[in-house]
Amino acid sequence: MPKFKRILLKLSGESLMGEQGYGIDTKRLNEYAAQIKEIHDLGVEIGIVIGGGNIFRGLQGAGKGFDRVKGDQMGMCATVINSLALSSALGAAGVKSRVLTAIRMEPIGEFYNKWKAIEALEHGEVVIMSAGTGNPYFTTDTGSSLRGIEIEADVMLKGTRVDGVYTADPEKEPTATKFADISYDEVLRRGLRVMDTTATAMCKENNLPIYVFNMDQLGNLRRVIDGEEIGTYVHA
C-alpha cells in the first residue's frame, strides 16, 4: 500500500534542464513522466507544481534591470511552459493529466480553483498547477505550499537535486551533514533553504509535512511512496 494517498509534488525547473544548462531536456522530462506514471498506477492522487528557473527567474531578471512585477509574470509563464511539457510527456506515457493556471489563459490551461483540482484528482487525473499563486513577489515554493494545502494533500514531496536537508549546502560544503527528519521551527531557526521562509511557515501553520528527496535519481519517487527513508522529513 502506498504511504500517501494524495500528494503535492514540487518539481524544480532547474532540474528539467538536465545536462543542457537551459530549457527542457526531453530525456529528463520523460524520466519524470515515467516516475510519475509508476506511482499513479498505484492509485496515488498526484498534484504537481513546477518551477520555471530553467527558462526565466523573475528575481534574477530584476537584478538585470527588469521590472520586478513583469519579471515575475515572465517567470509564471515559464512555469506554464514546463507544465505543458510535462502534461505532454505524461500523455505520451498513457497518463491523463490536466493543466490548471493561476492566471487566465484559456485554452492553454483551465483557470485554477480548488474544487476543480480535487474533482480531477478523484477521477484519476494528474493535476499540474501552473503560474505560481498568480501574484508577483511569491515563489513557486509558496505556490506549491498553497496548492498542497488547498487540495488537502497528505504531504508535499519536494523533488530536488540533493537527497535531503543538510546543515549547509552540500554542493558547496562537503562536510555538511544530512537530517533524517527536522521540525519546521528548526528549519526556520537555522535559516535552512528547504524552501523560502513564507512557504515553510505556511506548511507549519497548516500542518502540511514536507519530504525532501532527490527526484533526479530514477526510482526515488516510488521509494518515497513505498515508505523508504531516503530523504528528509520536515514536520511539526
N, C-alpha and C positions, 0 to 999 in steps of 0.2 A: 504493500500500500504506500502511495506517495506520502511524504511527511507533511506536505502542504497541499491544500485543496485549491486555493486561489492565490496567485502571486502577482506582484508587480515587478517585472524585470526591467531594471535600468541598465541600458547599454551605452557604452562610451562611443561617441562619434569618432574620436581619435583611433580607437581600435579597428574601426571599419577601413582605415587606410591600409591595414596590413603592412606590407613591405614597401608600399608605393610612396609614402610621405605626403600624400594629398589625395583627396577624393575617396572613391569606393573601390576596394579590392574585391572583385567578384568571388575570388576563392574564399576570402574571409566571410563575405556575405552569405555564401552558400553553406559554409560550415556552421554559421549561426542558425540558419534556417533548419539545417539537419538536427542540431541540438534541440531547437525549439519543438520540432516535429516529434522528437523522441519522447519528450515529456507530455506533449499534447496527446499522444497516443495512449498515455497512461490515465488520461482523464483530467489532467490538471488544467484549471482555468487560468489563462495567461493574458495579462495586460502588459503592455510594453511601452516604455518611454525611451527614446534615443536622443543623444546629444547631437550637436551639429558642428563640433570643433574640427572635423575633418574637412569642412568646406568653409565655414566662416565663424569666428568667435567675436561677438559684439564688443566685449571689453577690450580685446586686443585691437579691434578696429578703432575704438575710441581713443586709444593711445597713439594712433597714427593719424588723428585728425577727423575721423568720422564723428558725426553727431551721435551721442550715446543711444538715444532712442531709435534712430534709424539703424544704427549698428545692431542693436538687439533685435529689431524687426528682421534684419537680414539673417541673423542667427536663427530666428524662428523659422524662416523659410528654408534654411539649411536642414533643420530637423524634419521638415515635411519631405524634402528630397530623400533623406535617409529612410524615412518611414515608408515612402512609396517603393523604394528599392527593396526593403525587407519584405513588404507585402507581396511584391512580385516574386521574390525568391521563395517565399512560403507557398504561394500559389503553384509555382513550378514543382514544389515538393508534395503537392496534394493537400495542403492545409489551407482551409478557408480563413481569411483574415479581413479585417475592416480597419480603414484608416479614419480616425477622427481628428479634427483640427480645433485648436482653441480660438482661432480666428476664422471668420467665414471665408471659404474659398471653394464652394461647390462649383464644379463637380469633381474637383481634385480629391476632396475628402468631405465627409459629413461633419457638420458643426457638433462639437462635443457637448454632451450632457451626461451626468452620472447614470441616469436610468437607461438611456440608450446603450451605454457601455456595459452595464450589468446584464441587460437583456441579451446582448450579443454574446457575452461570456457564458451565460447559462445555456445558450444554444450551441456552444462548442466552437465559437469563432475566437481566433486570436485577435485581440483589440489593440491596435497601435495608436497611441495618443500623442499627437504631434503639436508643434508650435508652443511648447512650454506651457506657461499659465496664460499666454496671450497678452502678457504685460511686459514692458521693459523693466530692467533692473532686477529681474528674477532669473535664476539659472534653471537649467533643466533638472538639476538635483532637486530644487524646490518644486518644480513641476512634477517630478516623479513622486515626491513625498505627498503632495496634494492629491494626485491621482490615485496613489496607493490607498490613502485614507478614504477617498470618495468611493472607490469601488469595493471597499471593505476587504482588502487583501489580508491574508494571514501574515504575510512577510514581504518586505522589499528585498529582492535579490539584486545586489549591485555588482554587475559583472565588470571587472576592471582588468588591467594588465598585470596586476600583482595578486598574490594569493591570500590577501587579508589585510588587516590593520596592523601597522608596526609602530614602534616607539618613535621612529623617524622615517623619512622617505628611503625605502630600501634600495632604490635606484641610485641614490646619492650617498647613503650611509651604509656601508657593508656590515657594520656592527649592529644595525637596528634589529630588534627582536620583535617577534610576532605575538599578538594576543590571540588566544583561542576564543575568548569572549571578553567583553568590556561593556561598561554601562554608558548610557548616553551622557551622564554627568561627567564621567572621566574623560570621554571624548571631548566634551566642551571645555573642561578644565585644562586639559593638556593642549588644546588647540590642534588636535589631530585632524588631518584633512580627509576624513572619511567622506564627508560631503560638506557643503557650505553650512555655516552656523544656522541659518534660517531653516534649512532642510532638516538638520539634525534636531533642532528644537521642536519643529512640527511633529516629527516622529515621536519624540519624547512625550509631548503633550497629548498625543492621540494614541500612544501605546502601540505604534507600528514598529516591530523589530526589523532590524536591517541585517542582512547577511552578505558580507563582502567576500568575493572569491574571484579567481582567475577564469574569466569566460573564454579566454583565448586558447586554453588547453582543452582539446577535444574530449568530450565525455564528462566534463566537470559539472555541467548543468544537471545532468542526470544523477551524478553523485550527490549533489546537494539535495535534490528531490528525494533521493533514497535515504537521506539522513547521515551520509558520511560527513565527518568533521574535517573539511579540507580548507575552510576559510576562517573568518572571524564573525562571531555573533554579537551584535550590538543590541542591548536590551535595557530594561529598567533596572 
